[in-house]
Amino acid sequence: MQSGTAAEAAPSEQQEQVLSTVDLEGVAEFIKSGKCKKIIVMSGAGVSTAAGIPDFRSPGTGLYDNLQKYNLPSPQSIFEINFFLENPKPFFVLAKELYPGSFRPTLSHYFICLLAEKGLLLRSYTQNIDTLDRVAKVPDDLIVEAHGAFHTAHCTSCSREYTQQWVKDIVFADEIPICENCQGYVKPDIVFFGESLPKRFHTLSMADFKECDLLIVMGTSLAVEPFASLISRVPEKCPRVLINRERVRHQVDSILQMLGIAQGFDFDSSNKYRDVFVGGDCDEGCLKLAALLGWEDKLKQLVASEHAKLPAPPDAKPATTASAMASAMHFCSDIPTGTADKEGQSENDRPAQSKEGKDGPANAGCATESGQAKNLAVKEQTSPSND
């Protein structure tokens, strides 16, 4: 099967164009017209890089090198549920560096917050697990954390819920969180490989995208299903804006196009009518749009006032353990998880079949000790390649 650019695959019929001009100015005019009332934002790792959290794919983060000392089967094993149940130590050593509180939201996060304040935000869908949307005071009910977050945690055996602070206190004491009810391991509600995406994601996305009248996609490679396919769920006339350093999802499969199945963005063809690409950093793109809307001063004031209420971020560190570990916040955001099936779920967007059968993960990682924590002291092993 061959695929070409959007310019090579013309739609069978001209769609309704709601933008006066197919550019950022036209998007701003549409928002100011009062006809745009249900904006959905989809965000990825790129919205958080200005906070000091490196994108997982950014060169020089050292993540892979720093994980080698745990002799993992592969670097992604630290985020695989079956490996976690057998050996949670590497993850919790990593988690100590990952926990929210060390980073401040970016201008992009506050732009989303501003959309909410103005009653224009239908929902913010994020792939990130850093909880910076919450720190920026985007209302909880308007946030969908597609790949989970540190906000809550559950026992991997009995599903008892624990707070972020409860888990954080134990992890920062260099111990493993153990369920007070059954002695199973307690894991933050981050979606690992082999786990299903949150039910909230599937439930809300089925309804929200049908109602969307403007889609803004920021800082994501759109490589992970089923998140990536959400861009095709909005109505045919709904404008779509991509704010990103590079174009993504802009190739169209000609056969699917002939069948009338929308796929990808169309930024360049003579038939383009709704897709706008804004190249560059997310903060720059959001500031451009805010300026066109007359919100620039308000946005800058919001960032300054909210940052003043938060602890100062830690000093910049070299790309060793701390920065490499921080980049793992977006590990799950940028690793493809498979092809979506008919229900919109990928093969890896399903619970893994455990050693105990289909009903839940095997309790292979249950602690043999009693109490809420287990000593997390880990003796780092040096691989022969590091000798």
Buried (B, 14 or more C-beta within 10 A) or exposed (E): EEBEBBBEBBBEEEBEBBBEEBBBBBBBBBBEEEEBEBBBBBBBBBBBBBBBBBBBBBEEBBBEBBBBBBEBEEBBBBBBBBBBBEBBBBBBBBBBBBBBEBBBBBBBBBBBBBBBBEEBBBBBBBBBBBBBBBBBBBEEEBBBBBBBBBBBBBBBBBEBEBEBEBBBBBBEEBBBBBBBEBBBBBBBBBBBBBBBBBEEBBEBBEEBBEBBBBBBBBBBBBBBBBBBBBBBBBBEEBBBBBBBBEBBBBBBBBEBBEEEEBBBBBBBBEBBBBBBBBEEBBBBBBBBBBBBBEBBEBBBEBBEEBBEEEEEEEEEEEBEBBBBBBBBBBBBBBBEBBEBEEEBBBEBBBEBBBEEEEEBBBBBBBBEEEEBBBEBEBEEEEEEEEE
